Amino acid sequence: MEDIKNLCTETSFERGVDYFQMGNVTDLEQFGNKITATVEGTRDYTLNIIVSLLILVIGLFLMLWSILHFIKVQGTPVPFNPPPKLVNTGPYFYVRNPMLSGVFILLFGIGILFRSISLVFVFTPIFTLLNFLELKAIEEPELEKSLGKKYLKYKKRVPMFIPKLGKTKKGLLK
């Protein structure tokens, strides 16, 4: 026990002893100056799961709702095969890229579910930035060419990923 006590703070050691006495420490082994064990924590992550599942459902719903509106105009959500006409109903009334917004929300939800700081604060923002740059450089110029003034007017009115708050008009359920 003294070997373990010397390797950690007093608070940490006391907590470890409490875990051990509660039966939460198993497979305790010592290999020279290395000590390993399996420790089951006592924290309840139910709230984390509920919050992340709610976020995941919102992201998935947004993606499926977006795909449904592409199908209505006989288009595909694949960038190299855009729909034949401007889609500006349903989620597209509020943001130009709701499917990607849904993907970003899904990634954020997965990061929360797995308590991944890097997914929430590094990977998802970088992925969002890369998509923004690709849309600005490639997809939007192509849509401007193929859809003309309609798209330019739409682009001016509708934000790329995050809807403007406080502006609700017809279009949500079309």
N, CA, C and O of each residue as an XYZ file, in Angstrom:
696
protein
N       0.817     -1.204      0.000
C       0.000      0.000      0.000
C       0.857      1.262      0.000
O       0.497      2.261     -0.623
N       1.986      1.217      0.696
C       2.857      2.391      0.759
C       3.358      2.764     -0.624
O       3.503      3.946     -0.933
N       3.631      1.745     -1.478
C       4.097      2.026     -2.845
C       3.069      2.846     -3.607
O       3.415      3.797     -4.307
N       1.809      2.474     -3.467
C       0.735      3.190     -4.156
C       0.590      4.595     -3.573
O       0.450      5.569     -4.313
N       0.623      4.692     -2.260
C       0.449      5.985     -1.586
C       1.523      6.981     -2.017
O       1.251      8.175     -2.138
N       2.732      6.497     -2.246
C       3.841      7.376     -2.651
C       3.705      7.872     -4.085
O       4.351      8.849     -4.464
N       2.881      7.218     -4.879
C       2.732      7.585     -6.292
C       1.626      8.600     -6.558
O       1.472      9.056     -7.691
N       0.857      8.959     -5.540
C      -0.275      9.852     -5.801
C      -0.482     10.840     -4.653
O       0.180     10.768     -3.618
N      -1.407     11.751     -4.863
C      -1.731     12.721     -3.810
C      -2.550     12.033     -2.731
O      -3.081     10.942     -2.940
N      -2.644     12.669     -1.593
C      -3.397     12.089     -0.477
C      -4.873     11.927     -0.836
O      -5.485     10.905     -0.525
N      -5.440     12.939     -1.489
C      -6.854     12.884     -1.887
C      -7.092     11.740     -2.864
O      -8.057     10.985     -2.742
N      -6.189     11.630     -3.837
C      -6.302     10.574     -4.833
C      -6.213      9.196     -4.177
O      -6.969      8.287     -4.518
N      -5.289      9.054     -3.241
C      -5.114      7.781     -2.541
C      -6.362      7.427     -1.746
O      -6.824      6.286     -1.781
N      -6.909      8.408     -1.028
C      -8.113      8.155     -0.218
C      -9.293      7.750     -1.106
O     -10.069      6.859     -0.762
N      -9.407      8.411     -2.234
C     -10.496      8.042     -3.158
C     -10.294      6.621     -3.670
O     -11.250      5.853     -3.780
N      -9.045      6.273     -3.981
C      -8.737      4.923     -4.435
C      -9.054      3.879     -3.376
O      -9.574      2.808     -3.692
N      -8.746      4.184     -2.132
C      -9.061      3.261     -1.030
C     -10.574      3.089     -0.926
O     -11.069      1.979     -0.730
N     -11.310      4.207     -1.059
C     -12.776      4.123     -1.032
C     -13.291      3.227     -2.157
O     -14.151      2.376     -1.932
N     -12.760      3.421     -3.371
C     -13.155      2.574     -4.506
C     -12.865      1.103     -4.191
O     -13.693      0.225     -4.437
N     -11.681      0.855     -3.644
C     -11.272     -0.514     -3.330
C     -12.223     -1.135     -2.305
O     -12.646     -2.282     -2.458
N     -12.557     -0.373     -1.258
C     -13.440     -0.883     -0.211
C     -14.866     -1.108     -0.717
O     -15.583     -1.958     -0.189
N     -15.281     -0.347     -1.741
C     -16.616     -0.535     -2.326
C     -16.628     -1.696     -3.323
O     -17.684     -2.070     -3.833
N     -15.460     -2.261     -3.596
C     -15.395     -3.376     -4.541
C     -15.279     -2.939     -5.985
O     -15.519     -3.735     -6.892
N     -14.912     -1.674     -6.218
C     -14.810     -1.145     -7.582
C     -13.430     -1.316     -8.199
O     -13.219     -0.918     -9.344
N     -12.483     -1.900     -7.467
C     -11.139     -2.130     -7.987
C     -10.940     -3.634     -8.117
O     -11.078     -4.376     -7.144
N     -10.615     -4.074     -9.323
C     -10.367     -5.502     -9.570
C      -9.065     -5.642    -10.345
O      -8.517     -4.660    -10.846
N      -8.594     -6.833    -10.434
C      -7.398     -7.149    -11.223
C      -6.183     -6.310    -10.818
O      -5.406     -5.892    -11.676
N      -6.020     -6.066     -9.532
C      -4.888     -5.282     -9.042
C      -3.621     -6.120     -9.141
O      -3.527     -7.201     -8.560
N      -2.627     -5.591     -9.905
C      -1.371     -6.316    -10.099
C      -0.211     -5.337    -10.042
O      -0.349     -4.169    -10.406
N       0.933     -5.826     -9.581
C       2.137     -5.006     -9.550
C       3.205     -5.694    -10.374
O       3.475     -6.880    -10.190
N       3.820     -4.940    -11.294
C       4.907     -5.414    -12.133
C       6.101     -4.484    -11.891
O       6.206     -3.438    -12.531
N       6.975     -4.844    -10.999
C       8.107     -3.973    -10.660
C       7.578     -2.699    -10.019
O       6.925     -2.740     -8.976
N       7.870     -1.561    -10.658
C       7.373     -0.293    -10.111
C       6.082      0.176    -10.789
O       5.688      1.335    -10.657
N       5.434     -0.731    -11.509
C       4.197     -0.403    -12.213
C       3.027     -1.165    -11.580
O       3.096     -2.377    -11.373
N       1.959     -0.431    -11.279
C       0.765     -1.038    -10.680
C      -0.398     -0.824    -11.636
O      -0.635      0.298    -12.084
N      -1.128     -1.894    -11.953
C      -2.292     -1.785    -12.833
C      -3.520     -2.343    -12.128
O      -3.419     -3.194    -11.245
N      -4.686     -1.841    -12.541
C      -5.948     -2.333    -11.984
C      -7.077     -1.915    -12.907
O      -6.932     -0.997    -13.714
N      -8.188     -2.593    -12.778
C      -9.418     -2.183    -13.457
C     -10.264     -1.482    -12.408
O     -10.560     -2.047    -11.355
N     -10.654     -0.235    -12.706
C     -11.416      0.562    -11.742
C     -12.721      0.994    -12.370
O     -12.738      1.578    -13.453
N     -13.814      0.704    -11.687
C     -15.133      1.127    -12.151
C     -15.495      2.397    -11.398
O     -15.528      2.411    -10.167
N     -15.767      3.460    -12.141
C     -16.101      4.743    -11.525
C     -17.497      4.759    -10.921
O     -18.278      3.824    -11.095
N     -17.793      5.829    -10.216
C     -19.096      5.942     -9.559
C     -19.965      7.025    -10.165
O     -21.110      7.201     -9.748
N     -19.444      7.759    -11.145
C     -20.228      8.840    -11.724
C     -21.334      8.301    -12.611
O     -21.170      7.280    -13.279
N     -22.455      8.994    -12.611
C     -23.601      8.607    -13.421
C     -23.609      9.485    -14.677
O     -23.694     10.708    -14.571
N     -23.522      8.877    -15.858
C     -23.463      9.620    -17.100
C     -24.794      9.604    -17.852
O     -24.822      9.800    -19.067
N     -25.897      9.372    -17.134
C     -27.211      9.322    -17.776
C     -27.532     10.635    -18.473
O     -28.019     10.626    -19.603
N     -27.270     11.768    -17.819
C     -27.548     13.070    -18.423
C     -26.749     13.248    -19.697
O     -27.274     13.757    -20.687
N     -25.492     12.840    -19.693
C     -24.643     12.922    -20.875
C     -25.266     12.147    -22.034
O     -25.287     12.631    -23.166
N     -25.765     10.963    -21.758
C     -26.373     10.133    -22.798
C     -27.659     10.774    -23.314
O     -27.889     10.803    -24.523
N     -28.489     11.283    -22.423
C     -29.743     11.917    -22.833
C     -29.473     13.137    -23.707
O     -30.094     13.300    -24.757
N     -28.552     13.992    -23.278
C     -28.232     15.201    -24.045
C     -27.659     14.831    -25.409
O     -28.066     15.394    -26.425
N     -26.720     13.891    -25.438
C     -26.115     13.528    -26.715
C     -27.124     12.868    -27.650
O     -27.100     13.125    -28.854
N     -28.002     12.031    -27.126
C     -29.014     11.404    -27.989
C     -29.976     12.440    -28.558
O     -30.389     12.337    -29.713
N     -30.331     13.429    -27.759
C     -31.184     14.516    -28.253
C     -30.495     15.256    -29.398
O     -31.120     15.549    -30.417
N     -29.214     15.554    -29.230
C     -28.449     16.239    -30.281
C     -28.343     15.352    -31.518
O     -28.499     15.835    -32.639
N     -28.082     14.069    -31.327
C     -27.979     13.137    -32.455
C     -29.295     13.046    -33.227
O     -29.288     13.022    -34.458
N     -30.411     12.995    -32.524
C     -31.728     12.921    -33.176
C     -31.979     14.193    -33.989
O     -32.483     14.117    -35.109
N     -31.638     15.347    -33.446
C     -31.824     16.616    -34.176
C     -30.983     16.613    -35.451
O     -31.477     16.976    -36.518
N     -29.721     16.209    -35.348
C     -28.853     16.168    -36.525
C     -29.358     15.206    -37.584
O     -29.375     15.534    -38.770
N     -29.769     14.019    -37.159
C     -30.285     13.017    -38.094
C     -31.587     13.484    -38.742
O     -31.786     13.306    -39.944
N     -32.474     14.083    -37.943
C     -33.731     14.605    -38.477
C     -33.455     15.661    -39.540
O     -34.074     15.646    -40.604
N     -32.536     16.573    -39.262
C     -32.218     17.639    -40.210
C     -31.669     17.060    -41.511
O     -32.013     17.529    -42.596
N     -30.827     16.054    -41.404
C     -30.282     15.426    -42.612
C     -31.376     14.736    -43.426
O     -31.444     14.905    -44.643
N     -32.225     13.964    -42.764
C     -33.294     13.247    -43.475
C     -34.314     14.205    -44.077
O     -34.793     13.986    -45.190
N     -34.647     15.262    -43.347
C     -35.593     16.270    -43.848
C     -35.022     16.944    -45.092
O     -35.753     17.233    -46.039
N     -33.719     17.193    -45.086
C     -33.050     17.809    -46.241
C     -33.096     16.885    -47.451
O     -33.400     17.318    -48.563
N     -32.796     15.623    -47.230
C     -32.813     14.647    -48.326
C     -34.215     14.536    -48.923
O     -34.365     14.444    -50.141
N     -35.227     14.543    -48.081
C     -36.611     14.478    -48.551
C     -36.919     15.624    -49.514
O     -37.591     15.415    -50.525
N     -36.441     16.821    -49.218
C     -36.703     17.970    -50.089
C     -35.919     17.895    -51.389
O     -36.371     18.423    -52.405
N     -34.764     17.257    -51.384
C     -34.042     17.023    -52.636
C     -34.821     16.043    -53.503
O     -34.956     16.246    -54.710
N     -35.328     14.990    -52.894
C     -36.071     13.967    -53.630
C     -37.332     14.566    -54.261
O     -37.706     14.192    -55.372
N     -37.981     15.489    -53.560
C     -39.201     16.125    -54.086
C     -38.974     16.812    -55.423
O     -39.887     16.872    -56.246
N     -37.773     17.332    -55.654
C     -37.498     18.009    -56.931
C     -36.674     17.115    -57.864
O     -36.049     17.593    -58.811
N     -36.686     15.822    -57.580
C     -35.995     14.811    -58.380
C     -34.504     15.099    -58.514
O     -33.915     14.959    -59.585
N     -33.922     15.502    -57.404
C     -32.486     15.736    -57.367
C     -31.836     14.784    -56.393
O     -32.500     13.970    -55.752
N     -30.530     14.898    -56.292
C     -29.789     14.097    -55.326
C     -28.989     15.043    -54.440
O     -28.660     16.153    -54.856
N     -28.677     14.618    -53.236
C     -27.856     15.453    -52.362
C     -26.361     15.386    -52.692
O     -25.550     16.001    -51.999
N     -25.991     14.649    -53.736
C     -24.590     14.503    -54.114
C     -24.137     15.779    -54.836
O     -24.768     16.186    -55.812
N     -23.052     16.417    -54.370
C     -22.619     17.691    -54.942
C     -22.356     17.668    -56.444
O     -22.628     18.663    -57.115
N     -21.838     16.575    -56.997
C     -21.556     16.550    -58.428
C     -22.799     16.253    -59.272
O     -22.711     16.211    -60.499
N     -23.951     16.047    -58.634
C     -25.208     15.827    -59.346
C     -26.315     16.630    -58.657
O     -27.237     16.051    -58.081
N     -26.224     17.966    -58.717
C     -27.188     18.803    -57.993
C     -28.589     18.713    -58.599
O     -28.749     18.271    -59.737
N     -29.602     19.133    -57.838
C     -30.963     19.105    -58.358
C     -31.115     20.059    -59.535
O     -30.362     21.026    -59.651
N     -32.086     19.793    -60.413
C     -32.264     20.622    -61.607
C     -32.808     22.024    -61.313
O     -32.705     22.921    -62.149
N     -33.381     22.204    -60.135
C     -33.878     23.534    -59.787
C     -33.553     23.845    -58.333
O     -33.212     22.952    -57.557
N     -33.663     25.110    -57.975
C     -33.335     25.572    -56.638
C     -34.282     24.957    -55.611
O     -35.501     25.012    -55.769
N     -33.718     24.378    -54.568
C     -34.512     23.836    -53.462
C     -34.480     24.890    -52.357
O     -33.430     25.167    -51.778
N     -35.649     25.474    -52.074
C     -35.710     26.523    -51.052
C     -36.902     26.333    -50.110
O     -37.445     27.293    -49.563
N     -37.285     25.082    -49.940
C     -38.392     24.769    -49.041
C     -37.870     23.955    -47.863
O     -36.728     23.496    -47.862
N     -38.727     23.785    -46.864
C     -38.335     23.002    -45.687
C     -37.109     23.606    -45.026
O     -37.069     24.814    -44.790
N     -36.119     22.796    -44.725
C     -34.938     23.324    -44.041
C     -34.132     24.284    -44.916
O     -33.401     25.132    -44.404
N     -34.269     24.147    -46.245
C     -33.545     25.020    -47.175
C     -34.109     26.444    -47.181
O     -33.497     27.353    -47.740
N     -35.261     26.632    -46.566
C     -35.818     27.975    -46.424
C     -35.010     28.762    -45.394
O     -34.949     29.990    -45.452
N     -34.392     28.048    -44.453
C     -33.694     28.689    -43.339
C     -32.175     28.690    -43.465
O     -31.517     29.625    -43.010
N     -31.609     27.647    -44.082
C     -30.163     27.578    -44.309
C     -29.897     26.941    -45.664
O     -30.669     26.102    -46.127
N     -28.797     27.346    -46.299
C     -28.487     26.828    -47.629
C     -27.950     25.395    -47.597
O     -28.044     24.675    -48.591
N     -27.401     24.988    -46.484
C     -26.787     23.660    -46.386
C     -27.248     22.917    -45.136
O     -26.433     22.591    -44.273
N     -28.546     22.649    -45.031
C     -29.038     21.995    -43.818
C     -28.519     20.569    -43.637
O     -28.400     20.087    -42.511
N     -28.211     19.898    -44.744
C     -27.696     18.540    -44.620
C     -26.340     18.561    -43.922
O     -26.081     17.745    -43.037
N     -25.480     19.489    -44.319
C     -24.188     19.618    -43.651
C     -24.367     20.104    -42.216
O     -23.646     19.667    -41.319
N     -25.310     20.993    -41.995
C     -25.584     21.423    -40.615
C     -25.940     20.203    -39.771
O     -25.512     20.084    -38.623
N     -26.723     19.302    -40.347
C     -27.080     18.061    -39.655
C     -25.861     17.198    -39.364
O     -25.762     16.602    -38.292
N     -24.931     17.128    -40.317
C     -23.704     16.345    -40.113
C     -22.887     16.965    -38.978
O     -22.369     16.249    -38.120
N     -22.772     18.298    -38.974
C     -22.005     18.967    -37.918
C     -22.646     18.707    -36.552
O     -21.948     18.462    -35.567
N     -23.967     18.761    -36.502
C     -24.685     18.488    -35.251
C     -24.461     17.041    -34.821
O     -24.259     16.769    -33.638
N     -24.497     16.112    -35.777
C     -24.230     14.695    -35.462
C     -22.830     14.511    -34.876
O     -22.662     13.822    -33.870
N     -21.838     15.120    -35.496
C     -20.469     14.998    -34.991
C     -20.356     15.556    -33.578
O     -19.704     14.967    -32.716
N     -20.989     16.683    -33.357
C     -20.996     17.295    -32.026
C     -21.649     16.346    -31.018
O     -21.131     16.154    -29.918
N     -22.786     15.752    -31.395
C     -23.483     14.808    -30.527
C     -22.663     13.566    -30.230
O     -22.670     13.073    -29.103
N     -21.954     13.055    -31.234
C     -21.084     11.889    -31.026
C     -19.948     12.257    -30.073
O     -19.576     11.469    -29.203
N     -19.405     13.459    -30.246
C     -18.352     13.923    -29.350
C     -18.823     13.998    -27.910
O     -18.092     13.621    -26.994
N     -20.031     14.479    -27.707
C     -20.587     14.553    -26.355
C     -20.858     13.146    -25.813
O     -20.554     12.850    -24.658
N     -21.426     12.291    -26.650
C     -21.728     10.925    -26.219
C     -20.479     10.203    -25.710
O     -20.513      9.535    -24.676
N     -19.381     10.347    -26.448
C     -18.147      9.661    -26.075
C     -17.217     10.534    -25.230
O     -16.079     10.158    -24.951
N     -17.714     11.691    -24.832
C     -16.946     12.626    -24.015
C     -15.584     12.914    -24.651
O     -14.550     12.903    -23.982
N     -15.613     13.171    -25.965
C     -14.389     13.421    -26.719
C     -14.183     14.922    -26.901
O     -14.829     15.560    -27.733
N     -13.288     15.457    -26.122
C     -12.980     16.884    -26.218
C     -12.429     17.204    -27.604
O     -12.761     18.242    -28.177
N     -11.594     16.328    -28.146
C     -11.006     16.592    -29.459
C     -12.059     16.578    -30.567
O     -11.963     17.370    -31.504
N     -13.054     15.706    -30.486
C     -14.098     15.689    -31.507
C     -14.969     16.941    -31.416
O     -15.333     17.518    -32.440
N     -15.300     17.358    -30.203
C     -16.161     18.520    -30.016
C     -15.432     19.823    -30.349
O     -15.986     20.688    -31.026
N     -14.196     19.965    -29.876
C     -13.516     21.258    -29.984
C     -12.417     21.344    -31.040
O     -11.909     22.434    -31.304
N     -12.037     20.216    -31.652
C     -10.988     20.258    -32.672
C     -11.508     19.736    -34.014
O     -11.594     20.483    -34.989
N     -11.854     18.444    -34.052
C     -12.217     17.834    -35.325
C     -13.473     18.453    -35.949
O     -13.458     18.806    -37.128
N     -14.557     18.590    -35.178
C     -15.794     19.138    -35.744
C     -15.604     20.565    -36.256
O     -16.055     20.863    -37.361
N     -14.953     21.467    -35.502
C     -14.719     22.809    -36.061
C     -13.834     22.795    -37.313
O     -14.086     23.550    -38.252
N     -12.802     21.947    -37.337
C     -11.947     21.873    -38.535
C     -12.741     21.326    -39.713
O     -12.635     21.842    -40.826
N     -13.534     20.287    -39.476
C     -14.376     19.712    -40.526
C     -15.357     20.757    -41.062
O     -15.581     20.848    -42.269
N     -15.939     21.543    -40.154
C     -16.866     22.607    -40.549
C     -16.144     23.652    -41.401
O     -16.659     24.072    -42.437
N     -14.966     24.065    -40.970
C     -14.194     25.054    -41.719
C     -13.839     24.539    -43.113
O     -13.981     25.270    -44.093
N     -13.382     23.294    -43.213
C     -13.033     22.723    -44.514
C     -14.250     22.661    -45.438
O     -14.134     22.927    -46.635
N     -15.403     22.314    -44.893
C     -16.624     22.284    -45.705
C     -17.006     23.692    -46.155
O     -17.412     23.893    -47.299
N     -16.877     24.655    -45.263
C     -17.170     26.046    -45.613
C     -16.289     26.492    -46.785
O     -16.776     27.086    -47.747
N     -14.998     26.199    -46.692
C     -14.069     26.603    -47.758
C     -14.395     25.910    -49.076
O     -14.340     26.526    -50.141
N     -14.739     24.610    -48.997
C     -15.097     23.876    -50.220
C     -16.367     24.439    -50.851
O     -16.447     24.590    -52.070
N     -17.345     24.743    -50.028
C     -18.596     25.304    -50.547
C     -18.356     26.647    -51.226
O     -18.874     26.898    -52.314
N     -17.573     27.505    -50.586
C     -17.284     28.831    -51.145
C     -16.492     28.735    -52.442
O     -16.753     29.479    -53.387
N     -15.529     27.825    -52.490
C     -14.642     27.740    -53.646
C     -15.204     26.935    -54.805
O     -14.909     27.238    -55.961
N     -16.004     25.918    -54.524
C     -16.427     25.000    -55.592
C     -17.939     24.960    -55.782
O     -18.432     25.294    -56.859
N     -18.679     24.558    -54.756
C     -20.113     24.319    -54.928
C     -20.908     25.584    -55.237
O     -21.723     25.594    -56.160
N     -20.679     26.637    -54.479
C     -21.483     27.845    -54.697
C     -21.243     28.471    -56.069
O     -22.211     28.871    -56.716
N     -20.000     28.574    -56.544
C     -19.816     29.088    -57.906
C     -20.527     28.232    -58.963
O     -21.067     28.763    -59.933
N     -20.524     26.909    -58.770
C     -21.230     26.027    -59.706
C     -22.740     26.274    -59.672
O     -23.395     26.308    -60.714
N     -23.285     26.445    -58.462
C     -24.714     26.717    -58.341
C     -25.068     28.087    -58.927
O     -26.134     28.252    -59.519
N     -24.187     29.053    -58.765
C     -24.421     30.378    -59.362
C     -24.488     30.272    -60.882
O     -25.322     30.918    -61.517
N     -23.602     29.450    -61.467
C     -23.610     29.244    -62.922
C     -24.884     28.540    -63.372
O     -25.542     28.974    -64.318
N     -25.226     27.454    -62.691
C     -26.345     26.634    -63.165
C     -27.713     27.225    -62.809
O     -28.666     27.041    -63.566
N     -27.836     27.919    -61.695
C     -29.153     28.424    -61.273
C     -29.303     29.941    -61.441
O     -30.410     30.470    -61.334
N     -28.211     30.628    -61.699
C     -28.253     32.050    -62.021
C     -28.736     32.972    -60.913
O     -28.395     32.808    -59.741
N     -29.548     33.955    -61.327
C     -30.007     35.007    -60.415
C     -30.836     34.472    -59.254
O     -30.796     35.023    -58.154
N     -31.586     33.401    -59.495
C     -32.386     32.811    -58.416
C     -31.481     32.396    -57.250
O     -31.786     32.647    -56.084
N     -30.370     31.761    -57.597
C     -29.471     31.313    -56.534
C     -28.792     32.504    -55.855
O     -28.626     32.507    -54.635
N     -28.401     33.509    -56.633
C     -27.751     34.684    -56.047
C     -28.681     35.388    -55.059
O     -28.251     35.826    -53.991
N     -29.952     35.490    -55.425
C     -30.948     36.104    -54.531
C     -31.132     35.239    -53.275
O     -31.185     35.753    -52.157
N     -31.227     33.938    -53.477
C     -31.377     32.978    -52.370
C     -30.162     33.057    -51.445
O     -30.305     33.084    -50.223
N     -28.979     33.095    -52.031
C     -27.731     33.139    -51.272
C     -27.645     34.411    -50.416
O     -27.121     34.393    -49.303
N     -28.161     35.488    -50.952
C     -28.152     36.761    -50.225
C     -29.110     36.735    -49.030
O     -28.837     37.346    -47.997
N     -30.226     36.030    -49.177
C     -31.273     35.992    -48.155
C     -31.047     34.919    -47.089
O     -31.405     35.115    -45.927
N     -30.457     33.789    -47.478
C     -30.403     32.620    -46.596
C     -28.959     32.348    -46.144
O     -28.060     32.251    -46.978
N     -28.735     32.225    -44.826
C     -27.378     31.924    -44.339
C     -26.927     30.503    -44.696
O     -27.743     29.645    -45.034
N     -25.624     30.275    -44.615
C     -25.064     28.997    -45.043
C     -25.406     27.825    -44.114
O     -25.879     26.788    -44.580
N     -25.170     27.981    -42.811
C     -25.345     26.853    -41.899
C     -26.274     27.116    -40.717
O     -26.990     26.213    -40.283
N     -26.272     28.324    -40.198
C     -27.018     28.639    -38.975
C     -28.151     29.595    -39.316
O     -27.903     30.678    -39.846
N     -29.396     29.212    -39.021
C     -30.527     30.085    -39.379
C     -30.514     31.392    -38.603
O     -30.037     31.464    -37.471
N     -31.052     32.425    -39.245
C     -31.217     33.713    -38.560
C     -32.352     33.556    -37.562
O     -33.409     33.014    -37.885
N     -32.127     34.023    -36.373
C     -33.159     33.926    -35.346
C     -34.167     35.052    -35.497
O     -33.822     36.161    -35.904
N     -35.408     34.755    -35.165
C     -36.448     35.775    -35.167
C     -37.120     36.002    -36.502
O     -38.088     36.760    -36.572
N     -36.642     35.368    -37.572
C     -37.264     35.556    -38.880
C     -37.973     34.273    -39.279
O     -37.340     33.319    -39.731
N     -39.295     34.255    -39.109
C     -40.044     33.078    -39.540
C     -41.058     33.517    -40.576
O     -41.820     34.460    -40.364
N     -41.055     32.834    -41.673
C     -41.992     33.091    -42.767
C     -42.478     31.739    -43.254
O     -42.027     30.695    -42.782
N     -43.383     31.769    -44.185
C     -43.836     30.517    -44.782
C     -42.674     29.798    -45.408
O     -41.752     30.444    -45.905
N     -42.686     28.503    -45.404
C     -41.642     27.720    -46.035
C     -41.218     26.532    -45.203
O     -40.639     25.581    -45.728
N     -41.497     26.572    -43.915
C     -41.043     25.518    -43.033
C     -41.596     24.159    -43.421
O     -40.846     23.184    -43.470
N     -42.886     24.070    -43.697
C     -43.500     22.763    -43.954
C     -43.810     22.527    -45.429
O     -44.457     21.533    -45.758
N     -43.379     23.393    -46.311
C     -43.644     23.193    -47.732
C     -42.974     21.946    -48.227
O     -43.086     21.612    -49.407
